């Protein structure tokens, strides 16, 4: 399973910790800008299903949730 999380690291909301999990590699973390987060989310959520026609069907749908830090 692959999973990506974006966690705000400051009160102004301009920098985020990007946490990416891959079954083979484990967790990878980096700090990214708000613009990078926005671009990645827009790109991911706007991909057409036709772009994935060669991929096997995924049993789990893509999900997007916004939660405050204390909810983790």
Backbone as numpy.savetxt, mean C-alpha at the origin, in Angstrom:
# Nx Ny Nz CAx CAy CAz Cx Cy Cz
1.50 -14.08 0.32 0.67 -12.91 0.32 1.56 -11.67 0.32
1.16 -10.66 -0.42 1.87 -9.39 -0.44 0.98 -8.34 0.20
1.58 -7.48 1.00 0.81 -6.45 1.70 1.63 -5.18 1.79
0.98 -4.04 1.58 1.64 -2.75 1.71 0.86 -1.91 2.71
1.57 -1.28 3.64 0.96 -0.39 4.62 1.65 0.97 4.55
0.87 2.04 4.71 1.42 3.38 4.82 1.01 3.93 6.17
1.99 4.31 6.99 1.72 4.79 8.34 2.31 6.18 8.48
1.49 7.14 8.90 1.97 8.51 9.10 3.01 8.56 10.20
4.11 9.29 9.95 5.18 9.36 10.95 5.31 10.75 11.56
4.44 11.67 11.17 4.46 13.01 11.74 3.04 13.56 11.76
2.80 14.53 12.62 1.46 15.10 12.75 1.00 15.86 11.51
1.93 16.42 10.74 1.57 17.22 9.56 1.09 16.35 8.40
1.36 15.06 8.43 0.91 14.15 7.38 1.66 14.29 6.07
2.91 14.72 6.12 3.71 14.89 4.90 4.67 13.73 4.66
4.95 12.95 5.69 5.86 11.80 5.55 5.19 10.56 6.11
5.42 9.44 5.42 4.80 8.18 5.80 5.84 7.07 5.80
5.65 6.11 6.69 6.46 4.90 6.66 5.74 3.92 5.74
6.43 3.45 4.72 5.87 2.46 3.81 6.40 1.11 4.25
5.50 0.21 4.61 5.86 -1.14 5.01 5.31 -2.10 3.97
6.19 -2.91 3.40 5.82 -3.85 2.35 6.18 -5.25 2.80
5.23 -6.18 2.71 5.48 -7.56 3.12 5.37 -8.48 1.93
6.34 -9.36 1.80 6.35 -10.40 0.76 6.69 -11.70 1.47
5.97 -12.78 1.16 6.19 -14.07 1.81 7.65 -14.53 1.74
8.29 -14.28 0.62 9.68 -14.74 0.45 10.69 -13.83 1.14
10.43 -12.52 1.13 11.43 -11.57 1.61 11.15 -11.00 2.99
9.93 -11.13 3.48 9.58 -10.55 4.76 9.23 -9.07 4.61
9.40 -8.31 5.70 9.04 -6.89 5.71 10.19 -6.03 5.20
9.82 -4.99 4.46 10.76 -3.96 4.01 10.12 -2.62 4.36
10.90 -1.70 4.93 10.36 -0.42 5.37 11.18 0.73 4.80
10.48 1.82 4.46 11.14 3.03 3.98 10.24 4.23 4.30
10.80 5.43 4.29 10.04 6.65 4.50 9.77 7.29 3.14
8.50 7.64 2.89 8.12 8.24 1.61 7.28 9.49 1.85
7.19 10.32 0.82 6.43 11.57 0.91 4.93 11.31 0.71
4.14 12.30 1.09 2.69 12.23 0.89 2.37 12.08 -0.59
3.09 12.78 -1.44 2.86 12.71 -2.89 3.10 11.28 -3.40
4.16 10.63 -2.91 4.45 9.26 -3.33 3.33 8.31 -2.91
2.85 8.47 -1.67 1.74 7.64 -1.19 0.51 7.84 -2.07
0.18 9.09 -2.33 -0.98 9.39 -3.16 -0.84 8.77 -4.55
0.31 8.94 -5.17 0.52 8.39 -6.51 0.42 6.87 -6.53
1.02 6.22 -5.53 0.96 4.75 -5.48 -0.47 4.26 -5.29
-1.22 4.92 -4.40 -2.60 4.49 -4.17 -3.49 4.74 -5.39
-3.34 5.90 -6.01 -4.13 6.19 -7.21 -3.81 5.18 -8.31
-2.53 4.91 -8.52 -2.14 3.95 -9.55 -2.68 2.56 -9.26
-2.58 2.14 -8.02 -3.03 0.80 -7.66 -4.55 0.66 -7.78
-5.27 1.67 -7.31 -6.73 1.58 -7.30 -7.35 1.84 -8.67
-6.61 2.46 -9.57 -7.18 2.78 -10.88 -6.77 1.80 -11.98
-5.95 0.81 -11.64 -5.57 -0.20 -12.63 -6.81 -0.92 -13.15
-6.88 -1.07 -14.42 -8.02 -1.78 -15.01 -7.82 -3.28 -14.87
-8.92 -4.01 -14.78 -8.81 -5.47 -14.70 -8.21 -6.05 -15.97
-8.33 -5.34 -17.08 -7.72 -5.82 -18.32 -6.20 -5.83 -18.24
-5.64 -4.97 -17.39 -4.20 -4.95 -17.21 -3.70 -6.23 -16.55
-4.59 -6.94 -15.90 -4.22 -8.15 -15.16 -4.71 -9.41 -15.85
-5.00 -9.36 -17.11 -5.62 -10.49 -17.79 -4.74 -11.74 -17.80
-3.41 -11.57 -17.78 -2.50 -12.71 -17.79 -2.25 -13.28 -16.40
-2.69 -12.58 -15.36 -2.47 -13.04 -14.00 -3.56 -14.04 -13.60
-3.20 -15.02 -12.77 -4.24 -15.92 -12.26 -5.18 -15.14 -11.33
-6.43 -15.55 -11.21 -7.36 -14.82 -10.34 -6.87 -14.82 -8.89
-7.08 -13.71 -8.24 -6.70 -13.56 -6.84 -7.93 -13.84 -5.99
-7.79 -14.70 -5.00 -8.93 -15.06 -4.16 -9.36 -13.90 -3.27
-8.42 -13.00 -2.94 -8.73 -11.88 -2.07 -8.75 -10.59 -2.88
-9.80 -9.77 -2.73 -9.84 -8.50 -3.46 -8.87 -7.49 -2.84
-8.46 -6.50 -3.63 -7.65 -5.41 -3.10 -8.50 -4.63 -2.10
-7.89 -4.22 -1.02 -8.62 -3.43 -0.02 -7.85 -2.17 0.29
-8.57 -1.16 0.73 -7.98 0.12 1.08 -8.67 0.60 2.34
-7.89 0.84 3.39 -8.44 1.32 4.65 -7.59 2.45 5.18
-8.23 3.44 5.75 -7.53 4.52 6.43 -7.88 4.40 7.90
-6.85 4.26 8.73 -7.06 4.13 10.17 -6.08 5.04 10.89
-6.51 5.56 12.02 -5.58 6.33 12.83 -4.60 5.38 13.49
-3.46 5.90 13.91 -2.39 5.07 14.44 -2.83 4.27 15.67
-3.67 4.85 16.52 -4.07 4.13 17.73 -4.99 2.95 17.44
-5.51 2.84 16.22 -6.35 1.70 15.85 -5.54 0.48 15.45
-4.24 0.64 15.21 -3.40 -0.50 14.85 -3.22 -1.34 16.03
